[in-house]
Amino acid sequence: MDRILAINSSTSGEGSVSRALVEDTVQSLLAANPDAVVTRRDLGGDPIPHLTPKTVAGIRAVAATEDELVTKSLSDDLIAELQHATVLVIGAPMYNFSIPSSLRTWFDHVLRPRVTFAYGESGPEGLLKGIRDIVIQSRGGLYTEGPAKVIDFQEPYLKQLLGFIGITDVAFVHAEKIGFGPEAREAGIAHARSQIAAAVAQIAAGGATFPNQAEG
Ligand SMILES: Cc1cc2nc3c(=O)[nH]c(=O)nc-3n(C[C@H](O)[C@H](O)[C@H](O)COP(=O)(O)O)c2cc1C
């Protein structure tokens, strides 16, 4: 049975492209696998706190104070959600050429030494295994081709963050040119939907490695 963890990080509500596509993805996964269980986390609407001098030791050292213990407990919960998931769906709008700060803060809480990654003799090793991930990237502009390709700090960054904790089977979905007028927006969303359909079909067929990750 699949266990789906769906994460949103858009600060927009009803009109959010990534939120709509995350929900489409979840519904398609459920259609293919009606027994799947869904857990949702809305980082955009209900952000988790940034780390501060009062809290950072809770996840990077030994938690001792009340603030540090609260932070460790939140980090433990977020990591448990991930460890429990077989399929991860992340809605990641492009904000200032990268990811929303709410999503970055989530990564600050789930990249934990000796829990989700460890350093061995051959360097860092990701400790999360067997999670397939669909990442939905909504963007105002065009970054998969053309002059702005070199300033896409979103996809390489997400690939690094996820890979660092062992999530290497990732399908990257692109909803681009959302800010280029209604026609371009619809075309961008339609393209993303076709990428989602392909990724979901692959998971439903047994979850082989996504082609774009194998190439990357
Ligand atoms: C704070 C902020 C920063 C943004 N930065 C970029 C950017 O650097 N490049 C870009 O193409 N679009 C940028 N956008 C536009 C969003 O990526 C675009 O509107 C996308 O659809 C947002 O996803 P959402 O509809 O799920 O909220 C930005 C939007 C916001 C709110």
The ligand as an SDF file (V2000), in Angstrom:
LIG
                    3D

 31 33  0  0  0  0  0  0  0  0999 V2000
    7.8140   35.9990   -3.8520 C   0  0  0  0  0  0  0  0  0  0  0  0
    7.7260   35.5340   -5.2720 C   0  0  0  0  0  0  0  0  0  0  0  0
    8.8910   35.4030   -6.0040 C   0  0  0  0  0  0  0  0  0  0  0  0
    8.8400   34.9620   -7.3210 C   0  0  0  0  0  0  0  0  0  0  0  0
   10.0010   34.7730   -8.0210 N   0  0  0  0  0  0  0  0  0  0  0  0
    9.9720   34.2780   -9.2790 C   0  0  0  0  0  0  0  0  0  0  0  0
   11.1760   34.0390  -10.0080 C   0  0  0  0  0  0  0  0  0  0  0  0
   12.2910   34.2490   -9.5420 O   0  0  0  0  0  0  0  0  0  0  0  0
   11.0690   33.5480  -11.2770 N   0  0  0  0  0  0  0  0  0  0  0  0
    9.8640   33.2770  -11.8560 C   0  0  0  0  0  0  0  0  0  0  0  0
    9.8380   32.8270  -12.9900 O   0  0  0  0  0  0  0  0  0  0  0  0
    8.7080   33.4810  -11.1880 N   0  0  0  0  0  0  0  0  0  0  0  0
    8.7280   33.9740   -9.9250 C   0  0  0  0  0  0  0  0  0  0  0  0
    7.5620   34.1690   -9.2310 N   0  0  0  0  0  0  0  0  0  0  0  0
    6.2980   33.7740   -9.8660 C   0  0  0  0  0  0  0  0  0  0  0  0
    5.8620   32.3880   -9.4240 C   0  0  0  0  0  0  0  0  0  0  0  0
    6.8650   31.4230   -9.6100 O   0  0  0  0  0  0  0  0  0  0  0  0
    4.6270   31.9590  -10.2090 C   0  0  0  0  0  0  0  0  0  0  0  0
    3.6030   32.9030  -10.0010 O   0  0  0  0  0  0  0  0  0  0  0  0
    4.1400   30.5880   -9.8070 C   0  0  0  0  0  0  0  0  0  0  0  0
    2.9460   30.2960  -10.4840 O   0  0  0  0  0  0  0  0  0  0  0  0
    3.8980   30.5250   -8.3040 C   0  0  0  0  0  0  0  0  0  0  0  0
    3.3650   29.2710   -7.9510 O   0  0  0  0  0  0  0  0  0  0  0  0
    1.9050   29.1950   -7.3120 P   0  0  0  0  0  0  0  0  0  0  0  0
    0.9710   29.6400   -8.4230 O   0  0  0  0  0  0  0  0  0  0  0  0
    1.7220   27.7950   -6.9360 O   0  0  0  0  0  0  0  0  0  0  0  0
    1.8640   30.1300   -6.1480 O   0  0  0  0  0  0  0  0  0  0  0  0
    7.5890   34.6450   -7.9260 C   0  0  0  0  0  0  0  0  0  0  0  0
    6.4060   34.7880   -7.1650 C   0  0  0  0  0  0  0  0  0  0  0  0
    6.4870   35.2180   -5.8610 C   0  0  0  0  0  0  0  0  0  0  0  0
    5.2050   35.3360   -5.0520 C   0  0  0  0  0  0  0  0  0  0  0  0
  1  2  1  0
  2  3  1  0
  2 30  2  0
  3  4  2  0
  4  5  1  0
  4 28  1  0
  5  6  2  0
  6  7  1  0
  6 13  1  0
  7  8  2  0
  7  9  1  0
  9 10  1  0
 10 11  2  0
 10 12  1  0
 12 13  2  0
 13 14  1  0
 14 15  1  0
 14 28  1  0
 15 16  1  0
 16 17  1  0
 16 18  1  0
 18 19  1  0
 18 20  1  0
 20 21  1  0
 20 22  1  0
 22 23  1  0
 23 24  1  0
 24 25  2  0
 24 26  1  0
 24 27  1  0
 28 29  2  0
 29 30  1  0
 30 31  1  0
M  END
$$$$
